[in-house]
Amino acid sequence: MSSRFVSLAEAAETVTHRLRTAWADAVCIQITQCTNRAIHVQLSPGVTSGAVVLRLGLDARTRWVEEWSAVAARGLPGVTVERRRVVVSQVAEMLPATLTLSGLDAATELLALAGLRPPFDHQRACRVAGEILASSARLTPTVLRAVCQLDDDDVQVALEAVRWLRAHPDVGDWTARSIPIPRMHSKWLLKHGALLRDLVGRDVLDEVRSRLAVVHLTYVDPAYAMTGGRRHDAWTTGDTHELAYEPHTVLVVENRDCRLWFPLTPGTVVVEGGGMAAAALLADIPWLRRAPGVVYWGDIDAAGFAILNHFRSALARTSPDGASGRPVASILMDAAALSRYSHLGVDRDARGRRIPSSSETLPHLTDDETEAYHQIATAGEVALRRIEQERIPIADAADALSLHASHATTAPPWRD
């Protein structure tokens, strides 16, 4: 530990840092135990002898002692400057040793003296903590921190949800969007389900009726197209009807135009994905798991690679009906594709905002995919952050898919 005199400004920065990481713990103790957690800051670490004081400088010592004497003279409630005896040049001196703040109010006073504000709203945090307890919800530092991140309206929605759920132990007749909790909009639970779980000790999202997955798909087998059968179809979880033919290859795309206008390709069904959530739902579709080839094609951007990573992870697991995991290939999502179509790339989104970098680790990407991901997601200035899949010529995608599709079909894939 280096020897030094700690100034008021430095002590205030230390207090700010500690409050930033531990304010929720302190508020919970204050509310539940009616006591305060003291904060201690060393004001003269390593200053254990007169020789150290002389080395640091008598002028610096004088300014430092005067500063802390002025703090002590203010008599701020709960703010104490403790001293210890140090002999300097054969003269005993009582030098500032420890700053003790009796609780959050005292910390606020000290920060104000240093011209700083607390890194949280103390009064609001105490009010929210009291309301959480009054609603019979679970109050923990993690819960309090999460609830305080909500605006005041959402705080009241969360508390209303706690009270409503106490009176309704069975919510299995509703979906997450139809559950009739007062003041809650239809998507609130989907966004804040984890917080509500921590508040009430129930995973409500697991209790409600699941939304069935609806998959929109297009038949692109050329031999089937010659029969005049329907080109576009939909399949809902639990459906008993069969597809027009058992696909040899299932291509999952994100863009609707890419699904609707994909060129005829033998034995293939093109499925329209729906982002991260849909990837997990697609992984449980029986006919998709039975297909010899499953291929994903999405945007060349951080989100596209994250969806591919998630889809690959989901399909690798055993399905609820016991079907074994399956691999997922990709097309036009590697470094070669990034280079080939870089002239179609952008670095801003539809609203003109710069697309941010991403540091998310995606362990289920191949080496070629990872190289492309790092090029577009890296921090700092880059030429492009996104190549939307619909910008890439659809014929190029069909050519790429042919590498994964089987052409050894001895019988038509459709059913009579």
C-alpha positions as CSV (number, residue, x, y, z in Angstrom):
1,M,0.0,0.0,0.0
2,S,1.4,3.4,-1.0
3,S,1.6,6.0,1.7
4,R,-0.4,9.1,1.0
5,F,-2.7,11.9,2.3
6,V,-6.3,11.3,1.1
7,S,-8.1,14.6,0.2
8,L,-11.8,15.3,0.5
9,A,-12.2,14.9,-3.2
10,E,-10.5,11.5,-3.2
11,A,-12.5,10.3,-0.3
12,A,-15.7,11.5,-2.0
13,E,-14.8,9.5,-5.1
14,T,-14.2,6.4,-3.0
15,V,-17.6,6.9,-1.3
16,T,-19.2,7.3,-4.7
17,H,-17.7,4.1,-6.0
18,R,-18.8,2.1,-3.0
19,L,-22.4,3.5,-3.2
20,R,-22.5,2.7,-6.9
21,T,-21.9,-1.0,-6.1
22,A,-23.6,-1.4,-2.7
23,W,-26.3,1.2,-2.4
24,A,-29.1,-1.4,-2.8
25,D,-27.6,-3.5,0.0
26,A,-27.5,-0.5,2.3
27,V,-31.1,0.6,1.5
28,C,-32.4,-3.0,2.2
29,I,-30.6,-3.0,5.6
30,Q,-32.0,0.4,6.3
31,I,-35.6,-0.6,5.5
32,T,-35.7,-4.1,6.8
33,Q,-33.5,-3.8,9.9
34,C,-34.0,-0.1,10.7
35,T,-30.3,0.3,10.9
36,N,-27.6,1.9,8.8
37,R,-24.4,0.4,7.2
38,A,-21.4,2.6,8.0
39,I,-18.9,3.5,5.4
40,H,-15.2,3.8,6.4
41,V,-12.6,5.5,4.2
42,Q,-8.9,5.5,5.2
43,L,-7.5,9.0,5.1
44,S,-3.8,8.3,5.7
45,P,-3.0,4.8,4.4
46,G,0.6,3.8,5.1
47,V,1.2,7.0,7.2
48,T,2.5,5.2,10.3
49,S,5.4,7.3,11.4
50,G,6.8,10.8,11.4
51,A,9.4,9.8,8.8
52,V,6.6,9.0,6.3
53,V,5.0,12.4,7.0
54,L,8.3,14.1,6.4
55,R,8.8,12.2,3.1
56,L,5.3,13.3,1.9
57,G,6.0,16.9,2.9
58,L,5.1,19.1,5.7
59,D,3.3,21.6,3.5
60,A,1.1,18.9,2.0
61,R,0.5,17.6,5.6
62,T,-0.6,21.1,6.7
63,R,-3.1,21.6,3.8
64,W,-4.5,18.1,4.3
65,V,-4.9,18.5,8.1
66,E,-6.6,21.9,7.6
67,E,-9.0,20.4,5.0
68,W,-10.2,17.6,7.2
69,S,-10.3,19.9,10.3
70,A,-12.7,22.1,8.3
71,V,-14.8,19.0,7.5
72,A,-15.0,18.0,11.1
73,A,-15.8,21.6,12.2
74,R,-18.9,21.6,10.0
75,G,-20.5,19.0,12.3
76,L,-22.3,17.2,9.5
77,P,-24.7,14.6,11.0
78,G,-23.2,11.1,10.9
79,V,-19.8,12.4,9.5
80,T,-16.9,11.6,11.8
81,V,-13.2,12.2,11.2
82,E,-11.2,9.9,13.5
83,R,-7.6,10.6,14.2
84,R,-4.5,8.8,15.4
85,R,-1.3,9.8,17.2
86,V,1.8,10.2,15.0
87,V,5.1,11.7,16.3
88,V,6.6,14.1,13.7
89,S,10.0,15.6,14.5
90,Q,9.5,14.6,18.2
91,V,6.1,16.4,18.3
92,A,3.0,14.3,18.8
93,E,0.3,15.1,16.3
94,M,-3.3,13.8,15.9
95,L,-3.6,13.2,12.2
96,P,-6.8,12.3,10.3
97,A,-6.9,8.5,10.1
98,T,-10.4,7.4,9.1
99,L,-13.6,9.0,7.7
100,T,-16.7,7.3,9.1
101,L,-20.1,7.9,7.5
102,S,-22.9,6.4,9.7
103,G,-25.2,5.7,6.8
104,L,-26.6,6.8,3.4
105,D,-27.7,10.2,4.7
106,A,-24.2,11.0,6.0
107,A,-22.7,9.8,2.7
108,T,-25.0,12.2,0.9
109,E,-23.9,15.1,3.2
110,L,-20.2,14.3,2.6
111,L,-20.7,14.1,-1.2
112,A,-22.6,17.4,-1.2
113,L,-19.7,19.1,0.6
114,A,-17.4,17.8,-2.1
115,G,-19.7,19.1,-4.8
116,L,-20.9,15.7,-5.9
117,R,-24.3,13.9,-6.0
118,P,-24.9,10.3,-5.0
119,P,-25.0,7.8,-7.8
120,F,-28.6,6.9,-7.0
121,D,-31.8,8.5,-5.8
122,H,-31.8,7.7,-2.0
123,Q,-35.3,9.0,-1.3
124,R,-36.8,7.1,-4.2
125,A,-34.9,3.9,-3.4
126,C,-36.2,4.0,0.1
127,R,-39.7,4.7,-1.1
128,V,-39.6,1.9,-3.6
129,A,-38.1,-0.5,-1.0
130,G,-41.0,0.3,1.4
131,E,-43.6,-0.3,-1.3
132,I,-42.0,-3.6,-2.2
133,L,-42.3,-4.7,1.4
134,A,-45.8,-3.4,1.7
135,S,-46.9,-5.5,-1.2
136,S,-45.5,-8.7,0.4
137,A,-43.0,-9.1,-2.4
138,R,-39.4,-10.3,-1.8
139,L,-37.0,-7.4,-1.2
140,T,-33.4,-8.2,-2.0
141,P,-30.6,-5.8,-3.2
142,T,-30.9,-7.4,-6.7
143,V,-34.7,-6.9,-6.8
144,L,-34.4,-3.3,-5.5
145,R,-31.8,-2.4,-8.1
146,A,-33.9,-3.8,-10.9
147,V,-37.2,-2.1,-9.7
148,C,-35.5,1.2,-9.3
149,Q,-34.4,1.1,-13.0
150,L,-38.0,1.2,-13.9
151,D,-39.8,4.5,-14.3
152,D,-42.5,5.4,-11.7
153,D,-45.4,4.1,-13.8
154,D,-43.7,0.7,-14.4
155,V,-42.9,0.4,-10.7
156,Q,-46.6,0.7,-9.9
157,V,-47.4,-1.9,-12.6
158,A,-44.9,-4.3,-11.0
159,L,-46.4,-3.8,-7.6
160,E,-49.9,-4.2,-9.0
161,A,-48.8,-7.4,-10.6
162,V,-47.4,-8.7,-7.3
163,R,-50.7,-8.1,-5.6
164,W,-52.7,-9.6,-8.5
165,L,-50.6,-12.7,-8.6
166,R,-51.0,-13.3,-4.8
167,A,-54.7,-13.5,-5.4
168,H,-54.3,-15.7,-8.5
169,P,-52.1,-18.8,-7.9
170,D,-53.1,-20.4,-11.2
171,V,-52.6,-18.4,-14.4
172,G,-52.6,-21.3,-16.8
173,D,-55.7,-20.1,-18.6
174,W,-54.0,-17.0,-20.0
175,T,-51.1,-16.3,-22.3
176,A,-48.3,-13.9,-21.4
177,R,-50.0,-11.2,-23.4
178,S,-53.6,-11.8,-22.3
179,I,-53.1,-12.1,-18.5
180,P,-55.5,-9.4,-17.1
181,I,-53.3,-7.7,-14.6
182,P,-54.5,-4.1,-14.1
183,R,-52.4,-1.3,-15.7
184,M,-50.2,-3.9,-17.5
185,H,-49.9,-3.6,-21.3
186,S,-49.8,-6.8,-23.3
187,K,-46.0,-7.0,-23.7
188,W,-45.0,-5.9,-20.2
189,L,-44.8,-9.4,-18.8
190,L,-42.6,-10.6,-21.7
191,K,-40.2,-7.8,-21.0
192,H,-40.2,-7.9,-17.2
193,G,-40.9,-11.6,-16.5
194,A,-37.5,-12.2,-14.8
195,L,-38.1,-9.3,-12.5
196,L,-41.6,-10.4,-11.6
197,R,-40.2,-13.9,-10.9
198,D,-37.7,-12.4,-8.4
199,L,-40.4,-10.3,-6.8
200,V,-43.0,-13.1,-6.2
201,G,-40.9,-16.3,-6.3
202,R,-42.9,-17.6,-9.3
203,D,-41.8,-17.9,-12.9
204,V,-45.1,-16.6,-14.4
205,L,-43.8,-17.0,-17.9
206,D,-43.5,-20.7,-17.3
207,E,-47.0,-20.9,-15.8
208,V,-49.0,-19.1,-18.5
209,R,-50.3,-20.8,-21.6
210,S,-47.6,-21.0,-24.3
211,R,-48.0,-19.1,-27.5
212,L,-48.1,-21.6,-30.3
213,A,-45.4,-21.2,-33.0
214,V,-46.8,-20.3,-36.4
215,V,-44.3,-20.9,-39.2
216,H,-44.8,-19.4,-42.7
217,L,-43.2,-21.4,-45.4
218,T,-42.8,-21.7,-49.2
219,Y,-42.5,-24.8,-51.2
220,V,-39.8,-24.5,-53.8
221,D,-39.3,-28.0,-55.1
222,P,-39.6,-27.7,-58.9
223,A,-41.3,-31.1,-59.4
224,Y,-43.9,-30.2,-56.8
225,A,-44.5,-26.8,-58.5
226,M,-45.4,-28.6,-61.7
227,T,-48.4,-30.2,-59.9
228,G,-50.0,-26.8,-59.4
229,G,-50.2,-27.3,-55.6
230,R,-50.2,-24.3,-53.2
231,R,-46.9,-22.5,-53.1
232,H,-47.2,-21.0,-49.7
233,D,-48.3,-22.6,-46.4
234,A,-48.3,-22.2,-42.6
235,W,-47.7,-24.7,-39.9
236,T,-48.7,-24.2,-36.2
237,T,-47.4,-26.1,-33.2
238,G,-49.7,-29.1,-32.6
239,D,-51.0,-29.2,-36.2
240,T,-51.7,-32.7,-37.4
241,H,-51.6,-32.0,-41.1
242,E,-48.6,-32.9,-43.1
243,L,-46.6,-30.7,-45.4
244,A,-47.1,-31.0,-49.2
245,Y,-43.8,-33.0,-49.1
246,E,-41.2,-34.0,-46.6
247,P,-38.3,-31.6,-47.2
248,H,-34.8,-32.8,-47.8
249,T,-33.5,-29.4,-47.0
250,V,-35.1,-26.7,-44.8
251,L,-33.8,-23.2,-45.4
252,V,-34.5,-20.7,-42.7
253,V,-34.4,-17.0,-43.7
254,E,-35.3,-13.8,-41.9
255,N,-36.6,-11.7,-44.7
256,R,-40.1,-12.3,-46.1
257,D,-39.2,-11.4,-49.7
258,C,-36.4,-13.9,-49.6
259,R,-38.9,-16.6,-48.6
260,L,-41.6,-15.6,-51.0
261,W,-39.4,-15.3,-54.1
262,F,-36.7,-17.9,-53.5
263,P,-35.9,-19.8,-56.7
264,L,-37.1,-23.3,-57.3
265,T,-34.7,-25.7,-55.6
266,P,-35.2,-29.5,-55.4
267,G,-36.5,-31.0,-52.2
268,T,-36.4,-27.7,-50.3
269,V,-38.9,-25.8,-48.1
270,V,-38.0,-22.2,-47.2
271,V,-39.1,-21.1,-43.7
272,E,-39.5,-17.5,-42.6
273,G,-37.8,-17.1,-39.2
274,G,-38.5,-14.4,-36.7
275,G,-35.4,-13.5,-34.7
276,M,-34.0,-14.9,-31.6
277,A,-37.3,-16.1,-30.0
278,A,-38.5,-17.8,-33.1
279,A,-35.2,-19.7,-33.5
280,A,-36.0,-21.7,-30.3
281,L,-39.5,-22.4,-31.5
282,L,-38.4,-23.6,-34.9
283,A,-36.0,-26.1,-33.2
284,D,-38.9,-28.1,-31.9
285,I,-40.8,-28.6,-35.2
286,P,-40.7,-32.3,-36.0
287,W,-40.5,-32.1,-39.8
288,L,-37.7,-29.6,-39.5
289,R,-35.7,-31.9,-37.3
290,R,-36.3,-34.8,-39.7
291,A,-34.9,-32.9,-42.7
292,P,-31.4,-34.3,-43.7
293,G,-30.2,-30.7,-44.2
294,V,-31.1,-27.6,-42.1
295,V,-29.6,-24.3,-43.4
296,Y,-29.8,-20.8,-42.0
297,W,-29.3,-17.6,-44.0
298,G,-29.6,-14.2,-42.3
299,D,-28.2,-10.7,-42.3
300,I,-24.5,-10.4,-42.1
301,D,-24.6,-8.3,-38.9
302,A,-24.2,-8.9,-35.1
303,A,-27.9,-9.7,-34.8
304,G,-27.8,-12.2,-37.7
305,F,-24.9,-14.1,-36.2
306,A,-26.5,-14.1,-32.8
307,I,-29.6,-15.7,-34.2
308,L,-27.6,-18.3,-36.1
309,N,-25.6,-19.0,-32.9
310,H,-28.9,-19.4,-30.9
311,F,-30.6,-21.5,-33.5
312,R,-27.6,-23.8,-33.8
313,S,-27.5,-24.2,-30.0
314,A,-31.3,-24.9,-29.8
315,L,-31.3,-27.4,-32.6
316,A,-28.3,-29.2,-31.1
317,R,-30.4,-30.1,-28.0
318,T,-32.7,-33.1,-27.7
319,S,-36.3,-32.0,-28.6
320,P,-39.2,-32.4,-26.1
321,D,-40.4,-35.5,-28.1
322,G,-37.0,-37.1,-27.7
323,A,-35.6,-36.4,-31.2
324,S,-31.8,-36.1,-31.2
325,G,-30.0,-32.8,-31.9
326,R,-29.2,-31.7,-35.4
327,P,-26.5,-29.6,-37.0
328,V,-27.2,-26.3,-38.8
329,A,-25.3,-25.1,-41.8
330,S,-25.3,-21.5,-43.0
331,I,-24.9,-19.8,-46.4
332,L,-23.5,-16.4,-47.3
333,M,-22.6,-15.7,-43.7
334,D,-18.8,-16.0,-43.8
335,A,-15.8,-13.8,-44.5
336,A,-15.9,-14.6,-48.2
337,A,-19.5,-13.4,-48.5
338,L,-18.7,-10.3,-46.4
339,S,-15.9,-9.4,-48.8
340,R,-17.9,-10.3,-51.9
341,Y,-21.0,-8.1,-51.0
342,S,-19.2,-5.4,-49.0
343,H,-20.4,-2.8,-51.5
344,L,-24.0,-3.5,-50.3
345,G,-23.1,-2.9,-46.6
346,V,-24.2,-0.1,-44.4
347,D,-23.0,1.3,-41.0
348,R,-26.3,3.0,-40.1
349,D,-29.8,1.6,-39.3
350,A,-33.1,2.6,-40.8
351,R,-33.3,5.7,-38.6
352,G,-29.9,6.9,-39.6
353,R,-28.3,5.9,-36.3
354,R,-24.8,4.3,-36.3
355,I,-25.1,0.6,-35.8
356,P,-23.2,-0.2,-32.5
357,S,-20.4,-2.7,-32.2
358,S,-20.9,-6.0,-30.3
359,S,-18.7,-7.8,-27.8
360,E,-21.1,-10.8,-27.3
361,T,-19.3,-14.2,-27.5
362,L,-21.0,-16.5,-29.9
363,P,-19.5,-20.0,-29.3
364,H,-21.5,-21.9,-31.9
365,L,-20.2,-20.1,-35.0
366,T,-17.7,-21.8,-37.3
367,D,-14.3,-20.2,-37.8
368,D,-15.3,-18.6,-41.1
369,E,-18.5,-17.2,-39.5
370,T,-16.6,-16.0,-36.5
371,E,-14.1,-14.1,-38.7
372,A,-17.0,-12.3,-40.5
373,Y,-18.7,-11.6,-37.2
374,H,-15.5,-10.0,-35.7
375,Q,-15.0,-7.9,-38.8
376,I,-18.5,-6.3,-38.6
377,A,-18.9,-6.3,-34.8
378,T,-15.5,-5.1,-33.7
379,A,-15.2,-1.9,-31.6
380,G,-13.9,1.2,-33.4
381,E,-14.4,2.6,-36.9
382,V,-15.4,0.0,-39.5
383,A,-16.6,0.5,-43.1
384,L,-19.8,-1.5,-42.6
385,R,-21.8,-3.1,-39.8
386,R,-24.6,-4.8,-41.8
387,I,-25.3,-6.5,-45.1
388,E,-29.0,-7.2,-45.3
389,Q,-29.8,-10.5,-46.9
390,E,-32.4,-9.1,-49.2
391,R,-29.7,-7.0,-50.8
392,I,-27.8,-10.1,-51.9
393,P,-29.0,-11.5,-55.3
394,I,-31.4,-14.3,-54.6
395,A,-29.9,-16.4,-57.4
396,D,-26.6,-16.3,-55.5
397,A,-28.3,-17.7,-52.4
398,A,-29.9,-20.5,-54.5
399,D,-26.5,-21.4,-55.9
400,A,-25.0,-21.4,-52.3
401,L,-27.9,-23.6,-51.1
402,S,-27.2,-26.1,-53.8
403,L,-24.0,-27.1,-52.0
404,H,-26.2,-28.4,-49.2
405,A,-29.2,-29.7,-51.0
406,S,-29.5,-33.3,-52.3
407,H,-30.3,-33.9,-56.0
408,A,-30.4,-37.7,-55.7
409,T,-34.1,-37.9,-55.7
410,T,-35.6,-41.0,-57.2
411,A,-39.2,-40.3,-56.4
412,P,-41.1,-37.0,-56.2
413,P,-40.9,-35.5,-52.6
414,W,-44.6,-34.5,-52.5
415,R,-47.4,-36.8,-51.4
416,D,-50.2,-38.0,-53.6
